[in-house]
Amino acid sequence: MIIVLKPQATEADANEILDKIASLGLKPLYMPGIERTVLGALGDERILNQLHLDAYPMVDEVKPVLSPYKLVSRELQAHDSIVSIDGVKIGGGNFTVIAGPCSVESEQQLFSVAEMIKGHGVPLLRGGAFKPRTSPYSFQGLGEEGLKLLKAAKQAYGLPTVSEIIDPIDAKLMADYIDCFQIGARNMQNFRLLEAVGAEQKPVLLKRGMSATIEELLLAAEYIINAGNPNVILCERGIRTFETATRNTLDLNAVALLKEKTHLPVLVDPSHGTGVKSLINPLSRAAAAVGADGIIVEAHLNPKAALSDGHQALTADDFAKLMADIKPFVQAAGKSLSA
């Protein structure tokens, strides 16, 4: 339920209503705006109907939230959310590039990539320390040693870091090392994992499952915010279709639709979305054109020696061309490249 207060309503008026909502065991939400203050009440609809908030003199309008995903819906919050990853803002007119290797393999490998992307003004470094792999015989990541290298890379190059979490038990450990949790496609509906990162206050980059609908992605984000963490960034990374010419089918429809449905920032992962290195550049430009708030791409200075996903990793030359090519598209979309 959304409660829109009159322009002259005070904070005391809002608190009176919020106390009423909380006293009935419902979840109150306080969303002050420039022109109006909007309140929210979430919980049992039978109790919501007994609130009779339209009887309060400072209430202008009361209306239901029809979306099943209430906290992430634009029905509840019309303006865009901006998520800060250690000071780097995602959303709000920024187009942010996150880059780095698929897996953290060694200090030399990670630092060389960090230095390369730093030279292009990229503000965030990605790298996997825990790697969920289809085959049990594939490289599974360095674990905590990889996290230590990410923290060292941040200190050396001033780049906040993003790394994938695959087990709820690792949330506290990883929070000490990295600046943003990434939840991968395979774990989008791992509800205990969603609740674990929801209990932390670090930003969460939530990737769409390869067979998940847009509504399921939004409901997964709802889990995180409902657990107490509003710092959620969505990521379209390709879905599984009948097409086999590319690794996945990058669903840019989803980006435009998500921007209508939710106030959360939306990134695009063209590396996993295509699995084809030559397609990363054009689809990054398409992502900017369709309204995405940024991209996350894989880069490696020696892809032939990469321990995972080397076939889709950008070399230094590829990456330089990507950064040059996306600029006019970002500007045409009315956004600025984050630095």
Beta strands, then each sheet from edge to edge (+ up, - down):
strand 1: 2-5
strand 2: 27-32
strand 3: 37-42
strand 4: 59-63
strand 5: 83-85
strand 6: 88-90
strand 7: 94-100
strand 8: 124-126
strand 9: 161-164
strand 10: 180-183
strand 11: 204-207
strand 12: 232-236
strand 13: 266-268
strand 14: 294-298
strand 15: 336-337
sheet 1: 2+ 3- 1+ 4-
sheet 2: 5+ 6-
sheet 3: 13+ 12+ 11+ 10+ 9+ 8+ 7+ 14+
sheet 4: 13+ 12+ 11+ 10+ 9+ 8+ 7+ 15+
end
